[in-house]
Amino acid sequence: MAPDPVAGTGIQDVAPGPGTEDVFAGGSENGRLMAAFDWSTTPIGPVQTWPASLRYAVRTVLASRFPMILTWGPEYTQFYNDAYAELIGAKHPGAIGDDLRITLAEGWAALQQPVEHAMATREASWIPQLLLLLERAGYREETYFTVSHAHAPAFGDDGEVAGMHAVCTEVTRQVVAERRQRLLHEVSTAAGRREDERDLAAQVCAALAADPLDVPFAAVYLTGEDARLHRVATVGVDADALPATARGAADLRGVDAAALHVPGGPFGDEVTAAVALPLSGGAGREPVGALLVGVSPNRALDEEYRTFHQLLAAQVAGAVTDARAYAAERARAEALAELDRAKTTFFSDVSHELRTPLTLLLAPITDALAESGGELPAPVRDQLTLALRNGQRLRRLVDDLLEFVSIEAGRTAAVRVATDLAATTAELAGVLRAAAERAGLTLAVDCPPLPRPAAVDPRMWEKVVLNLVANAVKYTFVGGITVALRPDGDAVVLRVSDTGVGIPAAELPALFERFHRVTDSPARSREGTGLGLAMVRELVGLHGGTVAVESEPGSGSTFTVRLPFGEPDSDAAPPPSPAGVRAAALTPWDDDLGWRGRAAEPLGTVLVVDDNADMRAYLTRLLSPSWTVRTAPDGEEALRDVARVCPDVVLTDVMMPGLDGFGLLRALRDDPGTRAVPVVMLTARAGQEAAVEGFDAGVDDYLPKPFESAELLGRLRAVLERSRGRRAPVPPPAPSAAAPTLPPRRPRATASSPETMPLPLPPSRTAGATTTAWRFPSRPSSIPVLRRRLRALLLDAGLDDDRVYDLVLAACEAATNAVEHAQDPVEPVVDVRVTLDDGAVEIAVRDHGQWRERTSSMDRGRGSMLMSAFADITAVPGPAGTTVTIRSPRPA
C-alpha cells in the first residue's frame, strides 16, 4: 500500500505556494478547463486548500508540452496537460479530476504495478513500448506507450509521498509499422525459396502465422486453368470454413468474418472484418489470384492498415508471378532439353544410316580407280575422282556429326596411348601444306621433340589439329600460319597462329559453341557444319585439357590447346598416322582442277562464280562442250573478271564469302555497261520464297541445287537466246474493243531483249503524263523480265521502295494470270502499259485469250484479292482478251 498523502491529514506545506489565481495560468486549454472545474467535488477539495507542493506540481504539468499526468491523493485524482489530452482521445475532458483507476480501467492491469512501485519505493520506472488497452475511439484499441512513473512528494525532496507523476509518449505507430515491416520481409524471404506456386502459398501462410496481431487469419487463392480462383493455403482459420473456389476477389469480399469465430489482436477479441485483395499479374495482365486477410479487431482499418494490406498482396503476387515464371522457364528448359535429346538421337540415327550408303558409294569408286584408273578415259576418271573427293568430304562431315553427338550423349571416351606428339602434330599439319601454298600462304610447323611421350587419343588429336589448321587457312588471305608445340611443366601446349581476318571481341565468348558461326566474317568458303571448334573443345576436354583463343580483328588469331602429358590408358601401339588424309576433305574452296574443256564453236562465254572448287570444276566440265567457261571463287573476283571481258552469261552461287550472289547481281545491274548481262543463280536454298527473292532482285533465272544437268544447259541456252534476241519479233496485237490499237514496234539499238522493247505510244491522255509499254511472249519466263523492267521504271520515277514492291507484285500477279489462264489466245503475247502522272500510277496488263469464268462475276480467284490489297483493280473482258488495270495514288 502507498503511504497516505498529506491531503486529508491536516498537514500543511511550510513554504507558501502560488496563489489560487496563478495555479492554472499559462494559457493552455487544459488550464482553462481546470480553472473552471469545481474541485470542491473531488477528494482534494477546493483550490484554496491545496498545499503548495500540489500547486507547484500542477503548474509544472500544465507548462510542459510533453504528455504529462499527475495523480494526487489515495483516490488518484488526475491533472494532465494538453499533450496528454490528445493521447486519451474521447476520455477527455471527463478524465479531469476523476480517478485514474476508473478512467483507464481497461488498462489499469498494466499500469497498477509500475505506478504503485514508484510510489512505494520512490524509484522512477522506465517502460518502453508498454502495451495498453484503451477505449478512446469507440473500440478496444491496441496501443503502445513509452512511459516513466515517479512519486510526487508533499514536502520537497524529503516530504511524504502524496501522489504519482508520469511522463509518457505514444509509440503505437512505430511499433505497428516495425512489426508489419518485419512481416513483409518474412513473406518476401519465404517467396524467394520456392518455385512451386502451391508450396509457395504454404510458405507465405507460414510466414503470416508469425504476426497474428496484424493478420489474424489469411487465405491464398490462385487462378486455375478454368480462370477461377482456387483456395490453396490458409492460416489462422479452418480451411473448410472458407469458399473452395471463387470467380474473383469481389466474391471473397462477401465472406462473413464474424461467422468464422476467429480470435484476433492482443486481447483475443473476435475478428469481425476481412479484406480481399487481387494478386496482380503485372501491367496489362490478368490477376494471378487473390488474398483474403482478416482485420485485427483492435486496430482501425485506416489508410496505414490498407497500405499494409496492399504491400502484402503485392509481395504475394510478385512471389506467385516469379514462381510461375520460374516454372514456365523450367518447363521450357526441360522441353528444350527434350528437344535437344531428340535432335541428338535424330542426328545419331541419321548419321548411322548415312554411313551405309556412303560406304557403298565410296568403296566401288575407290576400287574402280585403283583397279582400272589407268585404263579409264580421262573424263571418266576425272568424274570419278571428283565424286570420290566429295564423298570423302561428306563422310568426314557425317563422322564429325556422329562423334559430336556421341560426345554430348556421354558415349565417347578418350583412349589414351603413349604418342610421339611432336611427330604426329607435324605430320598432321603437313597434310594442309599444299592447300596453304595454293592459297598463297606460308605454313610454318615448329614441333621439336618433347621430353617424353604424351598420352592422347591419336584419332581425337588428329581432329583437333586438322580443324584448327584448316580454320586458319580458311580465314587467312595474306601472310601465314604457324603451328607450334612446346612442353610446359606437366602439360604440352599447342598454338596455332595465323595472320587472318581475326575475330570480333563480341563473338569470342560463343566461339566454341556448336553451330556458332561468326557473321559477316570474310572466309574462303561458307561451307561447314559449325561443329569444328565445338568439337575441338569437347575433344580437348575429354583429355582433361583446355582450349582458348586470342584474336584481334585485322591482325589474326591464336588458338592455344593445353593438355596434360597424362598416363596412357592402354599399352597398345598407337594406330598408324593418318598421312593419307586428303586435304580436300578439309578445304572445299581449294582450286586444284586437273582439266578444263572448251567447245570448238561455243554458244558463248559463261562466267561461273562459286566458292566451292569442286562445284566450279563440275560446272566447267559440264558447260565446256558448249560454252567458253571462265571461273571466279567469289563476287569480287567475278566483278574484276567482268571488267576485263564482259561474258555473255553469269552463272553464280548465292552464298559466298565476301560479295555474295545478290551483291554481285546488284553491282552488275547498277553498272550501265553490264546491266543487260543475263544472270542465272544457283542456290542450295530451295522453295518458292527463295525463288521469289531471286526474281525480285532482278535475276533472269533461278535454279535450286541439286539440279539436273540437262535443265541447267537448257536454261542457260534460253537465257542467252533471249539476251541476243534470236527469236523472231512478235507481231503487234490485233485491235479490239478491250484495248487501244498499238502502232507497230520500231526496233532500236539497245542491249535489252527485243521482246521487251518499249512500244511507240499515242499521245498521253494527260499533260505531263509519261507512258511506257512492253510486249512479252505469253510464257512464264517473261515474268522475271517484266519484274526487273517495271521495278527499274518505277524507281526511276521516284516512287518509294514499299510502293514499288506492292505495284510490281500486283502487276506480276496480273501478268502471271494472263500467261496461265488465257484460253486459246489470238496472239501468244502479253501487253503491259505503264502510265505515270502527278496524280496516280496506272498499269494495264492485257492478254489476247478468253477467260474461263469461275463464277458469274469477274472474280478471278485469289490473284485478284492479292492485287486488290495493293491498288484499285478493274478487269475489262473482251472477245479478244482481258485487260486488267491497276491504279494507285502516286506518293508525294
Rosetta blueprint (number, residue, H / E / L):
1 M L
2 A L
3 P L
4 D L
5 P L
6 V L
7 A L
8 G L
9 T L
10 G L
11 I L
12 Q L
13 D L
14 V L
15 A L
16 P L
17 G L
18 P L
19 G L
20 T H
21 E H
22 D H
23 V L
24 F L
25 A L
26 G L
27 G L
28 S L
29 E H
30 N H
31 G H
32 R H
33 L H
34 M H
35 A H
36 A H
37 F L
38 D L
39 W H
40 S H
41 T H
42 T L
43 P L
44 I L
45 G L
46 P L
47 V H
48 Q H
49 T H
50 W L
51 P L
52 A H
53 S H
54 L H
55 R H
56 Y H
57 A H
58 V H
59 R H
60 T H
61 V H
62 L H
63 A H
64 S L
65 R L
66 F L
67 P L
68 M E
69 I E
70 L E
71 T E
72 W E
73 G L
74 P L
75 E L
76 Y L
77 T E
78 Q E
79 F E
80 Y E
81 N L
82 D H
83 A H
84 Y H
85 A H
86 E H
87 L H
88 I H
89 G H
90 A H
91 K H
92 H L
93 P L
94 G L
95 A L
96 I L
97 G L
98 D L
99 D E
100 L H
101 R H
102 I H
103 T H
104 L L
105 A H
106 E H
107 G H
108 W H
109 A H
110 A H
111 L H
112 Q H
113 Q H
114 P H
115 V H
116 E H
117 H H
118 A H
119 M H
120 A H
121 T H
122 R L
123 E L
124 A L
125 S L
126 W L
127 I E
128 P E
129 Q E
130 L E
131 L E
132 L E
133 L E
134 L E
135 E L
136 R L
137 A L
138 G L
139 Y L
140 R L
141 E E
142 E E
143 T E
144 Y E
145 F E
146 T E
147 V E
148 S E
149 H E
150 A E
151 H E
152 A E
153 P E
154 A L
155 F L
156 G H
157 D H
158 D H
159 G L
160 E L
161 V E
162 A E
163 G E
164 M E
165 H E
166 A E
167 V E
168 C E
169 T E
170 E E
171 V L
172 T H
173 R H
174 Q H
175 V H
176 V H
177 A H
178 E H
179 R H
180 R H
181 Q H
182 R H
183 L H
184 L H
185 H H
186 E H
187 V H
188 S H
189 T H
190 A H
191 A H
192 G L
193 R L
194 R L
195 E L
196 D L
197 E H
198 R H
199 D H
200 L H
201 A H
202 A H
203 Q H
204 V H
205 C H
206 A H
207 A H
208 L H
209 A L
210 A L
211 D L
212 P L
213 L L
214 D L
215 V L
216 P L
217 F L
218 A E
219 A E
220 V E
221 Y E
222 L E
223 T E
224 G L
225 E L
226 D L
227 A L
228 R L
229 L E
230 H E
231 R E
232 V E
233 A E
234 T E
235 V E
236 G L
237 V L
238 D L
239 A H
240 D H
241 A H
242 L L
243 P L
244 A L
245 T E
246 A E
247 R L
248 G L
249 A H
250 A H
251 D H
252 L H
253 R L
254 G L
255 V L
256 D L
257 A L
258 A H
259 A H
260 L H
261 H L
262 V L
263 P E
264 G E
265 G L
266 P L
267 F L
268 G L
269 D E
270 E E
271 V L
272 T L
273 A L
274 A E
275 V E
276 A E
277 L E
278 P E
279 L E
280 S L
281 G L
282 G L
283 A L
284 G L
285 R L
286 E L
287 P L
288 V L
289 G E
290 A E
291 L E
292 L E
293 V E
294 G E
295 V L
296 S L
297 P L
298 N L
299 R L
300 A L
301 L L
302 D L
303 E H
304 E H
305 Y H
306 R H
307 T H
308 F H
309 H H
310 Q H
311 L H
312 L H
313 A H
314 A H
315 Q H
316 V H
317 A H
318 G H
319 A H
320 V H
321 T H
322 D H
323 A H
324 R H
325 A H
326 Y H
327 A H
328 A H
329 E H
330 R H
331 A H
332 R H
333 A H
334 E H
335 A H
336 L H
337 A H
338 E H
339 L H
340 D H
341 R H
342 A H
343 K H
344 T H
345 T H
346 F H
347 F H
348 S H
349 D H
350 V H
351 S H
352 H H
353 E H
354 L H
355 R H
356 T H
357 P H
358 L H
359 T H
360 L H
361 L H
362 L H
363 A H
364 P H
365 I H
366 T H
367 D H
368 A H
369 L H
370 A H
371 E H
372 S H
373 G L
374 G L
375 E L
376 L L
377 P L
378 A H
379 P H
380 V H
381 R H
382 D H
383 Q H
384 L H
385 T H
386 L H
387 A H
388 L H
389 R H
390 N H
391 G H
392 Q H
393 R H
394 L H
395 R H
396 R H
397 L H
398 V H
399 D H
400 D H
401 L H
402 L H
403 E H
404 F H
405 V H
406 S H
407 I H
408 E H
409 A L
410 G L
411 R L
412 T L
413 A L
414 A L
415 V L
416 R L
417 V E
418 A E
419 T E
420 D L
421 L H
422 A H
423 A H
424 T H
425 T H
426 A H
427 E H
428 L H
429 A H
430 G H
431 V L
432 L L
433 R H
434 A H
435 A H
436 A H
437 E H
438 R H
439 A L
440 G L
441 L L
442 T E
443 L E
444 A E
445 V E
446 D E
447 C L
448 P L
449 P L
450 L L
451 P L
452 R L
453 P L
454 A E
455 A E
456 V E
457 D L
458 P H
459 R H
460 M H
461 W H
462 E H
463 K H
464 V H
465 V H
466 L H
467 N H
468 L H
469 V H
470 A H
471 N H
472 A H
473 V H
474 K H
475 Y L
476 T L
477 F L
478 V L
479 G L
480 G E
481 I E
482 T E
483 V E
484 A E
485 L E
486 R E
487 P E
488 D E
489 G L
490 D L
491 A E
492 V E
493 V E
494 L E
495 R E
496 V E
497 S E
498 D E
499 T L
500 G L
501 V L
502 G L
503 I L
504 P L
505 A H
506 A H
507 E H
508 L H
509 P H
510 A H
511 L L
512 F L
513 E L
514 R L
515 F L
516 H L
517 R L
518 V L
519 T L
520 D L
521 S L
522 P L
523 A L
524 R L
525 S L
526 R L
527 E L
528 G L
529 T L
530 G L
531 L L
532 G H
533 L H
534 A H
535 M H
536 V H
537 R H
538 E H
539 L H
540 V H
541 G H
542 L H
543 H L
544 G L
545 G L
546 T E
547 V E
548 A E
549 V E
550 E E
551 S E
552 E E
553 P L
554 G L
555 S L
556 G E
557 S E
558 T E
559 F E
560 T E
561 V E
562 R E
563 L E
564 P E
565 F L
566 G L
567 E L
568 P L
569 D L
570 S L
571 D L
572 A L
573 A L
574 P L
575 P L
576 P L
577 S L
578 P L
579 A L
580 G L
581 V L
582 R L
583 A H
584 A H
585 A H
586 L L
587 T L
588 P L
589 W L
590 D L
591 D L
592 D L
593 L L
594 G L
595 W L
596 R L
597 G L
598 R L
599 A L
600 A L
601 E L
602 P L
603 L L
604 G L
605 T E
606 V E
607 L E
608 V E
609 V E
610 D L
611 D L
612 N L
613 A H
614 D H
615 M H
616 R H
617 A H
618 Y H
619 L H
620 T H
621 R H
622 L H
623 L H
624 S L
625 P L
626 S L
627 W L
628 T E
629 V E
630 R E
631 T E
632 A E
633 P L
634 D L
635 G H
636 E H
637 E H
638 A H
639 L H
640 R H
641 D H
642 V H
643 A H
644 R H
645 V L
646 C L
647 P L
648 D L
649 V E
650 V E
651 L E
652 T E
653 D E
654 V L
655 M L
656 M L
657 P L
658 G L
659 L L
660 D L
661 G H
662 F H
663 G H
664 L H
665 L H
666 R H
667 A H
668 L H
669 R H
670 D H
671 D L
672 P L
673 G L
674 T L
675 R L
676 A L
677 V L
678 P L
679 V E
680 V E
681 M E
682 L E
683 T E
684 A L
685 R L
686 A L
687 G L
688 Q H
689 E H
690 A H
691 A H
692 V H
693 E H
694 G H
695 F H
696 D H
697 A L
698 G L
699 V L
700 D L
701 D E
702 Y E
703 L E
704 P E
705 K L
706 P L
707 F L
708 E L
709 S H
710 A H
711 E H
712 L H
713 L H
714 G H
715 R H
716 L H
717 R H
718 A H
719 V H
720 L H
721 E H
722 R H
723 S H
724 R H
725 G L
726 R L
727 R L
728 A L
729 P L
730 V L
731 P L
732 P L
733 P L
734 A L
735 P L
736 S E
737 A L
738 A L
739 A E
740 P L
741 T L
742 L L
743 P L
744 P L
745 R L
746 R L
747 P L
748 R L
749 A L
750 T L
751 A L
752 S L
753 S L
754 P H
755 E H
756 T H
757 M L
758 P L
759 L L
760 P L
761 L L
762 P L
763 P L
764 S L
765 R L
766 T L
767 A L
768 G L
769 A L
770 T E
771 T E
772 T E
773 A E
774 W E
775 R E
776 F E
777 P E
778 S L
779 R L
780 P L
781 S L
782 S H
783 I H
784 P H
785 V H
786 L H
787 R H
788 R H
789 R H
790 L H
791 R H
792 A H
793 L H
794 L H
795 L H
796 D H
797 A L
798 G L
799 L L
800 D L
801 D H
802 D H
803 R H
804 V H
805 Y H
806 D H
807 L H
808 V H
809 L H
810 A H
811 A H
812 C H
813 E H
814 A H
815 A H
816 T H
817 N H
818 A H
819 V H
820 E H
821 H H
822 A L
823 Q E
824 D L
825 P L
826 V L
827 E L
828 P L
829 V E
830 V E
831 D E
832 V E
833 R E
834 V E
835 T E
836 L E
837 D L
838 D L
839 G L
840 A E
841 V E
842 E E
843 I E
844 A E
845 V E
846 R E
847 D L
848 H L
849 G L
850 Q E
851 W L
852 R L
853 E L
854 R L
855 T L
856 S L
857 S L
858 M L
859 D L
860 R L
861 G L
862 R H
863 G H
864 S H
865 M H
866 L H
867 M H
868 S H
869 A L
870 F L
871 A L
872 D E
873 I E
874 T E
875 A E
876 V E
877 P E
878 G E
879 P L
880 A L
881 G E
882 T E
883 T E
884 V E
885 T E
886 I E
887 R E
888 S E
889 P E
890 R L
891 P L
892 A L
